[in-house]
Amino acid sequence: MTLEWTGYVAAALTTIAFVPQAIKTLRSRDTRSISLGMYLAFTVGVAFWLAYGIFLQSWSMIVANIITLALSGTILAMKLRYG
């Protein structure tokens, strides 16, 4: 038995934890209380985690970071557009 299941659990929990904020922001389009610097750093960090997951061929990291990158990238774009 490998510990790869822990990666899948961690990936699922951290991705799921991000979803409510993403939904709230997408519905309200209110990004005033979101820090641009934080979302910029977070989105770039997720992109690097995705690249690292691809390098390791870790599907748990790849799938979770693709989803999180799509959500955070969308919110970052909304922040840049709506302020």
KAKAHU-V53923 format. One record per backbone hydrogen bond with DSSP energy under -1.0 kcal/mol. NH is the residue of the N-H (numbers start at 0). CO is the residue of the C=O. E is the energy in kcal/mol with one decimal. If there is no record, write none. Layout:
nh = <NH NH>
co = <CO CO>
e = <E E>
This chain:
nh = <5 7 8 9 10 11 12 13 14 15 16 21 22 23 24 25 26 27 28 33 38 39 40 41 42 43 44 45 46 47 48 49 50 51 52 53 54 55 57 61 62 63 64 65 66 67 68 69 70 71 72 73 74 75 76 77 78 79 80 81 82>
co = <2 3 4 5 6 7 8 9 10 11 12 17 18 19 20 21 22 23 24 30 34 35 36 37 38 39 40 41 42 43 44 45 46 47 48 49 50 51 52 57 58 59 60 61 62 63 64 65 66 67 68 69 70 71 72 73 74 75 76 77 78>
e = <-1.5 -1.5 -2.4 -2.6 -2.6 -2.5 -2.7 -2.5 -1.9 -2.8 -2.4 -1.8 -2.9 -2.5 -2.4 -2.6 -2.5 -2.4 -2.5 -1.5 -2.3 -2.6 -2.4 -2.9 -2.5 -2.2 -2.5 -2.6 -2.0 -2.0 -2.4 -2.5 -2.3 -2.5 -2.7 -2.5 -2.3 -2.4 -2.5 -2.5 -2.6 -1.7 -2.1 -2.0 -2.1 -2.6 -2.3 -2.1 -2.2 -3.2 -2.5 -1.8 -2.2 -2.7 -2.4 -2.2 -2.6 -2.5 -2.1 -3.5 -1.8>
